[in-house]
Amino acid sequence: MGTKQLIGALGEDFVAKYLVSKNYEILDRNWRIKEGEIDLVAISENGVVVFIEVKTRTSITFGHPLEAITRDKAYRLQRLALAWLTVHHRWGFEYRIDAAAVLISKGEKFEIDYRIAVL
């Protein structure tokens, strides 16, 4: 695993732990089909299926991590969410798409900027 993938995996682990601490249950991680990948899928304590796009960075030199979510990426996330719901027989369930920016600084300090219902 390259450094970039390792940083991404660390960020996803951090977000998964954050969600579990908020009483979410993680249903899926790195779910992939031909069209792309969903980083995390969780269910909230009130039954909402939540798809989470995680962007992890070690600095903001190139801008805020969530700036990496372009319009095309947003549309793809929407299609992937619908595909996941279909494949997992959850069609008709309430769902939303969240985004999490994780900044890992020296000393392995993690900061999270979690945004609910970005799409």
C-alpha positions in Angstrom: 0.0 0.0 0.0 1.4 3.4 -1.0 1.7 6.4 1.3 -1.4 8.0 -0.2 -3.5 4.9 0.3 -2.2 4.5 3.8 -3.2 8.1 4.7 -6.6 7.5 3.1 -7.1 4.3 5.1 -6.1 6.1 8.4 -8.6 8.8 7.7 -11.4 6.3 7.0 -10.6 4.4 10.2 -10.8 7.7 12.1 -14.1 8.6 10.6 -15.5 5.1 11.2 -14.6 5.4 14.9 -16.1 8.9 15.0 -19.4 7.6 13.6 -19.5 4.6 16.0 -19.0 7.0 18.9 -22.1 8.8 17.6 -24.1 5.6 17.7 -23.9 4.8 13.9 -23.3 1.3 12.8 -20.8 0.8 9.9 -22.4 -1.4 7.2 -19.8 -1.3 4.5 -16.3 0.0 3.8 -14.7 0.7 0.4 -17.7 -0.7 -1.5 -16.7 -0.8 -5.1 -18.4 -1.3 -8.4 -17.2 -0.5 -11.9 -18.5 3.1 -11.6 -16.5 3.9 -8.5 -16.2 3.4 -4.7 -18.0 4.5 -1.6 -15.7 5.0 1.3 -18.1 4.2 4.2 -21.7 3.2 4.5 -23.3 3.5 7.9 -26.8 3.5 9.4 -27.7 6.2 11.9 -29.5 5.4 15.2 -32.7 6.6 13.6 -32.4 4.3 10.6 -31.0 6.6 7.9 -28.5 5.0 5.6 -25.5 7.3 5.3 -22.9 7.3 2.6 -19.7 9.0 3.6 -17.0 10.4 1.3 -13.8 10.7 3.2 -11.0 13.1 2.1 -7.8 12.8 4.1 -4.8 15.2 3.8 -1.7 15.9 5.7 -1.8 19.6 5.0 -4.1 22.2 3.4 -1.4 23.4 1.1 -3.6 22.5 -1.9 -6.8 23.7 -0.3 -9.5 22.2 2.0 -9.9 18.5 1.5 -13.6 18.8 0.7 -12.7 21.0 -2.3 -11.7 17.8 -4.0 -15.4 16.8 -4.3 -16.3 18.2 -7.7 -19.7 18.3 -9.3 -18.9 15.2 -11.3 -17.7 13.4 -8.1 -21.0 14.4 -6.4 -23.1 13.0 -9.2 -21.1 9.8 -9.1 -21.6 9.5 -5.3 -25.3 9.9 -5.9 -25.4 7.1 -8.5 -23.2 4.9 -6.3 -25.5 5.4 -3.3 -28.5 4.4 -5.3 -26.6 1.3 -6.6 -25.7 0.3 -3.1 -29.3 0.6 -1.9 -30.4 -1.5 -4.8 -27.8 -4.2 -4.4 -28.5 -4.4 -0.6 -32.3 -4.5 -1.0 -32.7 -1.2 0.8 -34.5 0.6 -2.0 -36.8 3.2 -0.5 -34.8 3.6 2.7 -34.1 7.2 3.7 -30.5 8.0 2.9 -28.1 10.9 2.7 -24.6 11.6 1.6 -22.2 13.1 4.1 -18.6 14.2 3.6 -15.7 14.1 6.1 -12.4 16.0 5.8 -9.7 14.6 7.9 -6.4 16.4 8.5 -3.6 14.4 9.9 -0.8 16.6 11.3 2.6 15.8 12.7 2.4 13.7 15.9 -0.5 11.8 14.3 -3.1 14.4 15.5 -6.4 13.9 13.7 -8.9 16.7 13.0 -12.2 16.1 11.4 -14.6 18.4 9.6 -17.8 16.4 9.3 -20.5 17.7 7.0 -24.0 16.2 7.0 -26.1 15.9 3.9 -23.7 17.6 1.5 -25.8 16.4 -1.5 
